[in-house]
Amino acid sequence: MKQPFELKYIKRYLLLYAGVVVIAVLFYFINRANNPVEIMEPKKFSTQSIERSQHDAVEANRSASPFRLLDVGY
């Protein structure tokens, strides 16, 4: 029976591993070169509160949904 840990077998496994790593790194750089990362501007949200009467909010909820919800959540 052959020894699985002889030097030539270890070299083969290391070369195979190094080859897979090199191919993965090449694909990464090719993909990054063809699809550059876009920098997006951060969204700015308004901090001003909008005042609405509760009657308007209830009417808006009733017209938007055919289901009637409870006034109090349990």
C-alpha positions in Angstrom: 0.0 0.0 0.0 1.3 3.5 -0.9 1.9 6.0 1.8 -0.7 8.9 1.4 1.6 11.3 3.2 4.7 11.0 0.9 6.2 14.2 -0.3 5.0 13.9 -3.9 1.4 13.6 -2.8 1.6 16.5 -0.4 3.0 18.6 -3.2 0.2 17.7 -5.5 -2.5 18.6 -2.9 -0.7 21.9 -2.2 -0.4 22.7 -5.9 -4.1 21.9 -6.4 -5.1 24.1 -3.5 -2.8 27.0 -4.7 -4.3 26.6 -8.2 -7.9 26.9 -6.9 -7.0 29.9 -4.8 -5.3 31.6 -7.8 -8.3 31.0 -10.1 -10.7 32.4 -7.4 -8.6 35.5 -7.0 -8.4 36.0 -10.8 -12.2 35.7 -11.1 -12.6 38.2 -8.3 -10.4 40.8 -9.9 -12.0 40.3 -13.4 -15.4 40.6 -11.9 -14.5 43.7 -10.0 -12.9 45.3 -13.1 -16.0 44.7 -15.2 -18.5 45.7 -12.5 -17.2 48.7 -10.6 -18.8 49.5 -7.2 -21.2 52.4 -7.4 -21.1 54.8 -4.6 -24.6 56.0 -3.8 -25.5 59.2 -2.0 -27.0 58.7 1.4 -30.7 59.4 1.7 -31.8 62.4 3.7 -35.0 62.0 5.7 -37.1 64.9 6.9 -37.2 65.3 10.7 -40.2 67.5 10.6 -43.4 65.9 11.9 -46.5 65.9 9.9 -49.6 66.8 11.9 -52.8 65.1 10.9 -56.0 64.7 12.8 -56.9 61.2 14.0 -60.2 61.4 12.1 -58.3 61.8 8.8 -56.0 58.9 9.7 -58.9 56.6 10.6 -60.7 57.5 7.3 -57.6 56.9 5.3 -57.2 53.5 7.0 -60.8 52.5 6.4 -60.7 53.4 2.7 -57.4 51.6 2.1 -58.3 48.3 3.7 -61.6 46.3 3.4 -60.9 44.8 6.9 -61.8 46.6 10.1 -59.1 46.7 12.8 -59.4 47.0 16.5 -58.8 50.4 18.1 -56.6 48.9 20.8 -53.8 46.3 20.2 -53.5 43.5 22.7 
